[in-house]
């Protein structure tokens, strides 16, 4: 949602992505959505880190962030680019993938406290988050400004899509997800508005992405910030939204990926090694193409906490 943004079970897409979802919560605001992948049947067991010795990779996601992670029409099955990547990883490691779906802002505390093995939803890699967790960075992120069809708020970002005039967002109402990188980016942009003597950005923050989309659709909010791949997928599914021309980089650095516990380097190393195997086989590139994510927006090979990973 930083972005790598965010899109369990919360009220989902209410006609926005032509899917429906069911809701539920537990003490940690998450619910199990079951297993999406199956263990490979025959080959000899592979050496796996201690956290995978039970045969399951436990994943936290808010499942409301297409094309990376979202719920199918049954409200239970998790779909998306990252689901397909995890299934491919599960086949190689001979483990099942178990999803635990909850509110976005409960994810990092849950990972830090060891409730699940990792958090998957294209999260923005920031210095503040690295105080609690580690990142496997998979993508580069730029934002697009998405409005209701026709841009009824009249937002003007200038005439040069390659160099957007973001002061055009000052005084407008934005919808966002609580604690997301997009919300943090709005705060940065708002500070610049105030420093320049312009009206502040009014912010409506919600627990889940579907509420954010609904606010834009009903014109309670004039715009939202969407990572480019998220915007492209979303607009193909919803013809009552539009993206204004151009994009701009995440002011916090622009890398997004998966969140893992800082004390589980064996799991991190195993995942990085397996992803690189999929890259060498061309499988990762095929998944990117299938889900409409440009290879230019992917990090090949992936990084750890924004830095290259030593061979292991």
PyMOL commands that set and color helices and strands:
alter all, ss='L'
color gray80, all
select helices_A, chain A and resi 2-5+50-52+81-93+104-112+129-131+166-169+181-195+209-217+228-237+265-281+283-290+295-297
alter helices_A, ss='H'
color red, helices_A
select strands_A, chain A and resi 30-35+56-61+64-65+69-71+78-79+96-102+118-124+133-140+142-148+173-177+202-206+224-227+241-243+248-249+255-261+298-304
alter strands_A, ss='S'
color yellow, strands_A
deselect
rebuild
show_as cartoon
